Amino acid sequence: MKKYSARVYVTLRNSVLDTAGTAVESGLHQLGYEGIEGVRIGKYIQMNLSALHREEAEKNLHQMCDQLLANPVIENYSFELTAVEE
């Protein structure tokens, strides 16, 4: 089996109000940072996985995201997959 390193990014859909992002944006403005807008807060997940080939690793990552890592009703996800040299 080949080894892969995955980075998964989970963010709220644009149609979902991001109250944490709004709070951070407000805090940045209060600290004097101007020109900041559209702050969105998300999750970053890093993992290593093994699979027979890249397509299987990608399929497994999609399944993990759909079933556990992201809520498909309110969140989007993307990932980066890199082969790990042994």
Phi and psi in degrees as a GROMACS rama.xvg file:
@    title "Ramachandran Plot"
@    xaxis  label "Phi"
@    yaxis  label "Psi"
@TYPE xy
-93.4595  150.56  LYS-2
-103.888  142.312  LYS-3
-134.036  151.615  TYR-4
-111.006  131.181  SER-5
-121.64  141.094  ALA-6
-121.483  119.835  ARG-7
-111.748  132.51  VAL-8
-116.687  124.107  TYR-9
-119.615  125.824  VAL-10
-134.382  155.48  THR-11
-67.4743  146.04  LEU-12
-62.1389  151.622  ARG-13
-59.7664  -27.3899  ASN-14
-78.2757  -7.1135  SER-15
-100.213  129.258  VAL-16
-64.7811  126.443  LEU-17
-102.089  89.5337  ASP-18
-66.5257  -34.5037  THR-19
-66.2034  -41.927  ALA-20
-62.9462  -40.4289  GLY-21
-62.7815  -41.6717  THR-22
-65.0506  -42.5029  ALA-23
-65.211  -42.9206  VAL-24
-60.0189  -43.7767  GLU-25
-62.4244  -43.1741  SER-26
-62.1302  -40.3624  GLY-27
-63.8492  -40.1809  LEU-28
-63.2888  -41.3546  HIS-29
-64.9122  -28.639  GLN-30
-81.5852  -1.16436  LEU-31
99.2432  4.629  GLY-32
-85.1887  109.649  TYR-33
-98.3521  163.082  GLU-34
79.0365  9.94677  GLY-35
-94.1878  129.052  ILE-36
-154.356  158.302  GLU-37
70.2076  32.5227  GLY-38
-69.1321  128.593  VAL-39
-126.497  137.22  ARG-40
-105.831  138.458  ILE-41
-143.289  -167.159  GLY-42
-118.501  146.363  LYS-43
-123.248  125.571  TYR-44
-125.763  129.7  ILE-45
-118.192  137.806  GLN-46
-154.316  160.952  MET-47
-111.424  142.06  ASN-48
-145.608  159.517  LEU-49
-116.084  143.035  SER-50
-156.584  160.562  ALA-51
-65.4757  -35.6082  LEU-52
-156.211  170.007  HIS-53
-58.8802  -41.447  ARG-54
-60.3842  -39.1869  GLU-55
-66.7595  -41.191  GLU-56
-62.2862  -42.7465  ALA-57
-64.2942  -42.891  GLU-58
-60.0303  -45.5141  LYS-59
-62.1113  -41.1877  ASN-60
-63.4351  -43.2692  LEU-61
-59.0218  -43.6978  HIS-62
-64.2138  -43.1826  GLN-63
-60.8325  -43.4225  MET-64
-66.1887  -44.5403  CYS-65
-66.657  -33.2481  ASP-66
-93.3656  -27.5408  GLN-67
-142.32  -47.4403  LEU-68
-72.9238  -28.4158  LEU-69
-132.043  150.326  ALA-70
-94.3734  105.555  ASN-71
-63.4855  -14.4107  PRO-72
-74.06  -38.8876  VAL-73
-122.229  -5.35694  ILE-74
-126.164  150.654  GLU-75
-108.675  157.754  ASN-76
-140.377  157.408  TYR-77
-146.331  162.413  SER-78
-148.422  158.587  PHE-79
-116.633  133.507  GLU-80
-124.31  126.374  LEU-81
-127.093  132.402  THR-82
-69.7857  137.951  ALA-83
-101.171  123.779  VAL-84
-76.7107  135.72  GLU-85
